[in-house]
Amino acid sequence: KKYLDQAAADSFIPYEPTLGQYVTAEEAAARWQNLSKWYEEKGHFWVGTGPFYLDKVFPLEKTVVLKRYDAYPDPSDKWLGFGEPKLATVSVEGPARVSASAGEATFDVYVTFKDEPYPADEISGVKFLLFDSNGEVVASGDAELVEDGHYTVTLGADVLSGLGVGANRLEVAVTSIRVSIPALESVEFLSVP
């Protein structure tokens, strides 16, 4: 307690060359006064910043009493959303056969978590790669957002005409801001003249 009284009397600022730029002598005095009040009420200097504080200490009984700090700003379930990684599930639906003469082909991409639409504000990107029958990449880009959990990939006539006849594969990759593991899905379709 004598060191507290001495620090309060001197308006001591720890690491003053640095912290003195951010803490005034009046603020330091108020902090020392608050610490003195804490010591008078609790009988110890164990000040915390979490959801609980050390209220009483009983050394002989080897017990302590913790109390909930009612003004703690974070709700009790703040970190609950991180208990299970929010890995996206992706499904791609579209025509089994496409033709350049049709003008375009649209594929629907559904992104979910536990069968619920994945919020668009938690998605960092929905990208696609289009492979022709030789395994060559002929197109790539971003899917367009329709609504939460629903995106579309539209292949125009210029892309379709470059595919030729044969089996093609559309690969979709979804990246989330919640997890670092992308979700991948593909669909195959036949291109005809």
C-alpha positions as CSV (number, residue, x, y, z in Angstrom):
1,K,0.0,0.0,0.0
2,K,2.9,2.4,0.7
3,Y,4.0,2.2,-3.0
4,L,0.4,3.1,-4.1
5,D,0.4,6.0,-1.8
6,Q,3.8,7.2,-3.0
7,A,2.7,6.8,-6.7
8,A,-0.5,8.7,-6.0
9,A,1.4,11.5,-4.2
10,D,3.8,11.9,-7.1
11,S,1.2,11.5,-9.8
12,F,3.5,8.8,-11.2
13,I,3.0,7.8,-14.8
14,P,4.7,4.4,-15.6
15,Y,7.1,4.6,-18.6
16,E,6.5,8.3,-18.7
17,P,8.6,9.1,-21.8
18,T,6.2,7.0,-23.8
19,L,2.9,6.9,-21.8
20,G,3.2,10.6,-20.9
21,Q,2.2,11.4,-24.4
22,Y,-1.2,9.7,-23.8
23,V,-1.9,10.1,-20.1
24,T,-2.0,13.4,-18.3
25,A,-1.0,13.9,-14.7
26,E,-4.7,14.5,-13.8
27,E,-5.6,11.2,-15.5
28,A,-2.8,9.4,-13.6
29,A,-4.0,10.9,-10.3
30,A,-7.6,9.7,-11.0
31,R,-6.3,6.2,-11.8
32,W,-4.3,6.0,-8.6
33,Q,-7.4,7.3,-6.7
34,N,-9.5,4.5,-8.3
35,L,-6.9,1.9,-7.4
36,S,-6.9,3.2,-3.8
37,K,-10.7,2.9,-3.7
38,W,-10.4,-0.7,-5.1
39,Y,-7.9,-1.6,-2.4
40,E,-10.1,-0.2,0.3
41,E,-13.2,-2.1,-0.9
42,K,-11.5,-5.4,-1.9
43,G,-8.3,-5.6,0.2
44,H,-6.1,-6.6,-2.8
45,F,-4.6,-5.2,-6.0
46,W,-5.7,-7.9,-8.4
47,V,-7.6,-5.7,-10.9
48,G,-8.8,-7.4,-14.0
49,T,-10.5,-6.3,-17.3
50,G,-12.5,-9.5,-18.0
51,P,-16.1,-10.5,-17.3
52,F,-15.2,-11.5,-13.7
53,Y,-13.2,-9.9,-11.0
54,L,-11.6,-11.2,-7.8
55,D,-13.9,-10.1,-5.0
56,K,-12.5,-11.8,-1.9
57,V,-9.5,-13.9,-1.0
58,F,-9.3,-16.4,1.9
59,P,-5.7,-17.6,2.1
60,L,-6.3,-19.9,5.1
61,E,-9.2,-21.7,3.4
62,K,-7.4,-21.5,0.0
63,T,-10.5,-20.1,-1.6
64,V,-11.4,-17.0,-3.7
65,V,-14.7,-15.4,-4.6
66,L,-15.1,-14.3,-8.2
67,K,-18.0,-12.0,-9.1
68,R,-19.4,-11.1,-12.5
69,Y,-18.6,-7.6,-13.8
70,D,-22.0,-6.4,-14.9
71,A,-20.7,-3.6,-17.1
72,Y,-18.5,-5.9,-19.1
73,P,-19.1,-4.9,-22.8
74,D,-19.1,-8.3,-24.5
75,P,-22.1,-10.6,-24.3
76,S,-21.5,-14.1,-23.0
77,D,-22.2,-15.7,-26.4
78,K,-19.8,-13.4,-28.3
79,W,-17.3,-16.2,-29.2
80,L,-19.9,-18.9,-29.6
81,G,-20.0,-18.5,-33.3
82,F,-16.4,-19.7,-33.4
83,G,-17.0,-23.0,-31.7
84,E,-17.7,-24.7,-35.0
85,P,-15.9,-23.6,-38.2
86,K,-18.4,-22.1,-40.7
87,L,-17.4,-24.3,-43.6
88,A,-19.5,-23.6,-46.6
89,T,-21.3,-26.3,-48.6
90,V,-21.5,-25.6,-52.4
91,S,-23.8,-27.1,-55.0
92,V,-23.9,-26.2,-58.7
93,E,-26.9,-26.7,-60.9
94,G,-27.3,-26.1,-64.6
95,P,-28.1,-27.5,-68.0
96,A,-26.7,-31.0,-68.9
97,R,-26.3,-29.9,-72.5
98,V,-25.5,-26.5,-73.9
99,S,-25.3,-25.1,-77.4
100,A,-23.6,-21.9,-78.6
101,S,-26.7,-21.3,-80.8
102,A,-28.7,-21.0,-77.6
103,G,-26.9,-17.7,-76.8
104,E,-25.9,-18.4,-73.2
105,A,-26.0,-20.9,-70.4
106,T,-26.6,-20.1,-66.8
107,F,-25.5,-22.2,-63.8
108,D,-26.9,-21.6,-60.3
109,V,-24.4,-21.8,-57.4
110,Y,-25.9,-22.4,-53.9
111,V,-23.7,-21.7,-50.9
112,T,-25.0,-22.9,-47.5
113,F,-24.0,-23.7,-44.0
114,K,-26.1,-26.2,-42.1
115,D,-28.7,-26.0,-44.9
116,E,-29.1,-22.3,-44.4
117,P,-28.0,-19.7,-47.0
118,Y,-24.5,-18.4,-46.3
119,P,-24.7,-14.6,-45.8
120,A,-23.2,-12.7,-48.7
121,D,-21.3,-10.3,-46.3
122,E,-19.4,-13.3,-45.0
123,I,-18.2,-14.4,-48.5
124,S,-15.0,-13.0,-49.8
125,G,-15.5,-14.5,-53.3
126,V,-17.2,-17.0,-55.6
127,K,-15.0,-17.7,-58.5
128,F,-15.3,-20.1,-61.4
129,L,-13.0,-21.9,-63.9
130,L,-14.3,-23.4,-67.1
131,F,-12.4,-26.4,-68.6
132,D,-13.0,-27.7,-72.1
133,S,-13.0,-31.4,-73.2
134,N,-9.2,-31.2,-73.4
135,G,-8.8,-30.0,-69.8
136,E,-7.8,-26.5,-70.9
137,V,-9.0,-23.4,-69.0
138,V,-11.2,-21.5,-71.5
139,A,-12.9,-19.0,-69.1
140,S,-12.7,-17.8,-65.5
141,G,-14.3,-15.1,-63.5
142,D,-16.5,-14.1,-60.6
143,A,-20.1,-15.5,-60.1
144,E,-22.8,-12.9,-59.7
145,L,-24.7,-12.5,-56.4
146,V,-28.4,-13.1,-56.7
147,E,-29.2,-13.2,-52.9
148,D,-27.7,-14.6,-49.8
149,G,-26.5,-18.1,-50.6
150,H,-27.4,-17.9,-54.3
151,Y,-25.0,-16.9,-57.1
152,T,-25.0,-17.4,-60.9
153,V,-22.4,-18.1,-63.5
154,T,-23.4,-17.1,-67.0
155,L,-21.5,-18.3,-70.0
156,G,-22.1,-16.2,-73.1
157,A,-22.2,-17.3,-76.7
158,D,-18.5,-16.2,-77.2
159,V,-17.4,-18.7,-74.5
160,L,-19.7,-21.5,-75.6
161,S,-18.6,-21.2,-79.2
162,G,-15.0,-21.8,-78.1
163,L,-15.8,-25.0,-76.3
164,G,-16.3,-27.3,-79.3
165,V,-18.1,-30.6,-79.0
166,G,-17.6,-32.7,-75.9
167,A,-17.7,-32.9,-72.1
168,N,-16.8,-29.7,-70.2
169,R,-16.3,-29.0,-66.5
170,L,-17.3,-25.9,-64.5
171,E,-15.3,-25.6,-61.3
172,V,-16.6,-23.2,-58.6
173,A,-14.5,-22.1,-55.5
174,V,-16.1,-20.2,-52.6
175,T,-13.9,-18.4,-50.1
176,S,-15.3,-17.1,-46.8
177,I,-14.1,-14.5,-44.4
178,R,-15.0,-16.8,-41.5
179,V,-12.7,-19.7,-42.4
180,S,-9.5,-20.1,-44.5
181,I,-10.6,-23.3,-46.2
182,P,-12.3,-22.8,-49.6
183,A,-15.4,-24.8,-50.6
184,L,-15.1,-26.4,-54.1
185,E,-17.7,-28.0,-56.4
186,S,-17.9,-28.8,-60.0
187,V,-20.5,-29.8,-62.6
188,E,-20.0,-31.4,-66.0
189,F,-22.0,-30.6,-69.1
190,L,-22.0,-31.5,-72.7
191,S,-21.5,-28.9,-75.4
192,V,-23.1,-29.5,-78.8
193,P,-23.1,-27.5,-82.0
